[in-house]
Amino acid sequence: MGAALALADLASPLRAPFALFFLLVAPAAALSANLRGLEPFGRLVASSAGAVGIDLLIAEIMLTTHMWSARSGVAAVAVISSLLFLPALVQHSTRSSNSMNDRESTVEITKR
């Protein structure tokens, strides 16, 4: 919702809080999906710190190159978050297909 309001450039009083929520939660969720080996509290702290770091890095790069705009910042965070989420998605799909193969082989063994 925050990304949609910011990218559509709608004059809504909810645009700023939802955009801020998106800027913090999207990278944190993407990082958290890749940190499955950590305990829950450690994953929360690491993904929150990483999200703030990603936001600051994007802002710094955009300010250095004189390309700063709120819409571009939200779009950049969306792209980076999507790219960070891809490895977890691929790993999950690979793991689920492997578990399906394991189930099929177990069914074949029990039929024999």
N, C-alpha and C positions, 0 to 999 in steps of 0.2 A: 504494500500500500504506500509506504514511504517513497519507494523508488518511482512508483507510478505518478504520485503527486508531484514529485520534484522534476521528473522528466517531462511531464505534461505542462509544467509551469503554471499550474492552477493557483489562483489567489485564494487560498484556503487557510484558516487559522490552524488547521491540523497539519499543514505541510511541513513545517519546521520540526515538530516533535516526531512525526512519523519518519521523516528523512533521517533525523539523528538516530532513531531506533534502528533503521535499516543500516546506517553506516557502522553501527556497533555490532549488530547481531549477525548480519550476513557473513562478514569475514570470520567472526567467532564461531559460527556454526560450521563453516567450511573447514576451519582448522580443527575444531573439535571432532569432526568426522574422521580426520586423519590421525588423531591421537587416541585411538581406542586402547592402547596398551597402558595408559595411565589410569590412576585412580580417579574417581569422579571429581574430587575437589582439585586435584592437580591439573586435570584436564580443563576445568573451569578457569583456573588462574592462568594457565598457559594460553588457552585460546582467547581469553579476554585481553591479555597483554599483547598477543600477536595481532588481534584486531585493531587495537589502538596503534600499534606500530605500523600496520598496513595503511591505516588512514593517514597517519602522519607522513609516511613515506610518499604516498600519492599526492598529498597536499604540497609537500616540499618540492616534488618534481614538477608539479603544475605551476607553482609559484616561480620556480627557477626558470622555467621555459616561458614564462609570461602567458600561460594558457589557462589561467584560473577562471573557473565558473562553477557554480554549484551544480548545475546540470551535468557538466563534464566530470566533476568529482564523483557524483553518484553513479554515473555510467562506468567510470573506471573501477570503482569499488565493486560494482556488479560483475564486471568482466573478470577481475582478479579473483573474486569469491567463487565464481563459476569454475575458473581454471583450477582453483585450489580444491574444489569439491570433486572434480573429475576422477582423481586417483582413488578416492574412497568409493565412488560409484562403480568404477571398474573392478576394484577389489571385491566389492559386495556381489556384483553380478558373476564374477569368476567363482567366488566362494559358493554362491547358490547353485550354479551349474555343476560344480564339483559335488555338492551334497546330493543333487539329483542323480548324478552318475553313481554315487555310493549307494543310494537307495535302490537303484535299478539292479546293481550287482548283488545286493543283499537279497532282493526278491528272486533273482535267478538262482542263487545258491539254495534258498529255502525250497524252491520248486523242485530241485534235483533230488 
